[in-house]
Amino acid sequence: MGMMADRPNERGRYGVYGGRFVSETLMAPILELTEAYHQLRDDPAFQAELAAELRSYVGRPTPLYEAKRLSAEAGGARIFLKREDLTHTGAHKINNTIGQGLLARHMGKRRIIAETGAGQHGVATATMAARLGLDCVIYMGVEDMRRQAVNVYRMRLLGAEVVPVESGSRTLKDAMNEAMRDWVTHVADTFYVIGSVAGPHPYPMLVRDFQSVIGREAREQAQEALGRLPDCLVACVGGGSNALGLFGPFLDDPDVAMVGVEAAGHGLASGEHAAPLAAGIPGILHGSRSYLMQDENGQILGTHSLSAGLDYPGVGPEHSYLKDLGRVRYETVDDREALAGFRQLTATEGILPALEPAHAVPAAMRLAGELSPDQAVLINLSGRGDKDIDTVAEVEEGS
Amino acid sequence: MSRLDRCFRELAEEGRKGLIPFLTAGDPEPGATVGLLHALVSSGADAVELGVPFSDPLADGPVIQRASERALVHGVSLTDVLAMVREFRADDDRTPVVLMGYANPIERMGPARFAERAAAAGVDGVLTVDMPPEEAGEWTRPFPEAGIDPILLAAPTTSGQRLEAILEITRGFLYYVSITGVTGAGGLDAEDVAEHVAPIRARTDLPVAVGFGVRDASSAAAVANSADAVVVGSALIRTIAEHAERADAGQGLEGALRRQMAELRAGVDGLGGEEGGSG
């Protein structure tokens, strides 16, 4: 089998990264989840149930769309978009929450908790909970609740309780802290739906597996459209689930290059960014070892990105491994470039991207410009941008 | 013999239960910590737990979270904490000091380098909340070599098989987490604690300290029935927080902590409740 199937090892390690750095109280539910997932992963009935949900509820497969006018502006390779923005709820997050929701139901857990940054994972989790009839509590930093007020309202309409998190930087990191405190308190009946390829093992693995439907579809669709695989894949990286979902099924194809794009915020030099792979140091947070934005004393640093979904000081452990291995190249795009990408894709293709994948657009255009017209670049358009219109308008007024 | 071993042996010989107060280093400000530690010892502490402030204390409830925040305002680092222990040791070479915190500050310093520096400063044990036995085996290996006891936690959710793995690594004592929840949370049930501690005792001669959720003299007394020592954190830190908010921050804090310690001491010694008036 391929590279991906070999990872992680028994201990949840990707090289030196990953693992299970959690309090003893949480080890019991984590081991229970690991066992349940190993059983269901190879269970044809569970896989059929998941596939049916993805088809009829999520709306998969999502199209692979050739962005011809954007390609013309880049002046090089053909640019394709994997349209995760067209899924139910408008972002790739639903692929994972449906998977984890079915897992929770099989395990007999009736109460769902989750953290959210941009609100997309929160909405996707609340949607799944409504669909499956489960109780749902979402933790969200107050700063993010302000930035993503519409998603807060959506979650409440879906029947979820949205708990404001006032501690720390009041963003995604602190929401995750609070979700873990909830989990340790309600350990017997609660299933924690982590939204990215982060957290303690087995989360980075199972979130990757649930998101790999993106890459599997993209492979087939590229074969149909091009008669071969694309030359390069580009995806934004916060925790990194949309990127691994796309990259995973291509990791064994040496001719397919991969670029992960982190948020440079106000610029790497300013220190106000969310780019641990570009400017961080390995450390331990939220249950795993990975690149981390931290100071010389091991305290976690505050982050900044215009995009709430990328505003996180850590990154999934498998990304750290792929960086060290050199298999994926990691670049950064700052707030200003991401906004330009947001505008450009909207104006040239009539597709409004979320601010998260808007980071992938300028990186992909730079790359396409260096390639020839017989080559192809594939962007994971991980979500739609309706939620970000207020943020964009605010920035424009301010400038 | 290590300070922790001697401490627990003496407690056993005297037929007493241990009282272990917890403070976050640098709370309410770095200059206060050493004095507060001495005050805790002179008001009845058998050992002290010193919290290493961390930006993301996800096993802690709001009271200890705030304590970490107050210390981090002053930029208190792991190196600073070790300096505080060294200063404390200048006047107290007897009372065991256990550091309690999260993995990343130690990871950043490097576990081996940390262990050497901690031993040189006079630290006796280190308890890392986010370090279950699966990870702790390898990570804490330099600790005993340097003369530091790695102290692991067992929880109500810990299976018999996991307990074996924990007991293979932990030294000095075993820390039993009395509730499923964060530090300072409610819901402590002394009978439940006794039920969980009994099978631990059956498997080890190591002392068992019980913490999380011990709020006052009566809950300390109840837990002391089944434990060798009782750890009290949030209740004391709440007192620090009340004083930290006042303009005359330091004034009266030490006295308030001493009074609280005397009550807890009486509880642990079984002198509270019905016997009344003895403290």
Boltz contact constraints between the chains, C-beta under 6 A:
constraints:
  - contact:
      token1: [A, 19]
      token2: [B, 135]
      max_distance: 6.0
  - contact:
      token1: [A, 20]
      token2: [B, 134]
      max_distance: 6.0
  - contact:
      token1: [A, 21]
      token2: [B, 103]
      max_distance: 6.0
  - contact:
      token1: [A, 21]
      token2: [B, 130]
      max_distance: 6.0
  - contact:
      token1: [A, 21]
      token2: [B, 135]
      max_distance: 6.0
  - contact:
      token1: [A, 22]
      token2: [B, 130]
      max_distance: 6.0
  - contact:
      token1: [A, 23]
      token2: [B, 59]
      max_distance: 6.0
  - contact:
      token1: [A, 23]
      token2: [B, 129]
      max_distance: 6.0
  - contact:
      token1: [A, 24]
      token2: [B, 132]
      max_distance: 6.0
  - contact:
      token1: [A, 24]
      token2: [B, 153]
      max_distance: 6.0
  - contact:
      token1: [A, 24]
      token2: [B, 155]
      max_distance: 6.0
  - contact:
      token1: [A, 24]
      token2: [B, 158]
      max_distance: 6.0
  - contact:
      token1: [A, 25]
      token2: [B, 155]
      max_distance: 6.0
  - contact:
      token1: [A, 25]
      token2: [B, 157]
      max_distance: 6.0
  - contact:
      token1: [A, 25]
      token2: [B, 180]
      max_distance: 6.0
  - contact:
      token1: [A, 27]
      token2: [B, 132]
      max_distance: 6.0
  - contact:
      token1: [A, 28]
      token2: [B, 157]
      max_distance: 6.0
  - contact:
      token1: [A, 177]
      token2: [B, 56]
      max_distance: 6.0
  - contact:
      token1: [A, 177]
      token2: [B, 58]
      max_distance: 6.0
  - contact:
      token1: [A, 180]
      token2: [B, 58]
      max_distance: 6.0
  - contact:
      token1: [A, 181]
      token2: [B, 182]
      max_distance: 6.0
  - contact:
      token1: [A, 185]
      token2: [B, 181]
      max_distance: 6.0
  - contact:
      token1: [A, 187]
      token2: [B, 180]
      max_distance: 6.0
  - contact:
      token1: [A, 283]
      token2: [B, 104]
      max_distance: 6.0
  - contact:
      token1: [A, 283]
      token2: [B, 107]
      max_distance: 6.0
  - contact:
      token1: [A, 284]
      token2: [B, 103]
      max_distance: 6.0
  - contact:
      token1: [A, 284]
      token2: [B, 104]
      max_distance: 6.0
  - contact:
      token1: [A, 284]
      token2: [B, 107]
      max_distance: 6.0
  - contact:
      token1: [A, 297]
      token2: [B, 77]
      max_distance: 6.0
  - contact:
      token1: [A, 298]
      token2: [B, 104]
      max_distance: 6.0
  - contact:
      token1: [A, 298]
      token2: [B, 105]
      max_distance: 6.0
  - contact:
      token1: [A, 298]
      token2: [B, 108]
      max_distance: 6.0
  - contact:
      token1: [A, 299]
      token2: [B, 55]
      max_distance: 6.0
  - contact:
      token1: [A, 300]
      token2: [B, 55]
      max_distance: 6.0
  - contact:
      token1: [A, 300]
      token2: [B, 56]
      max_distance: 6.0
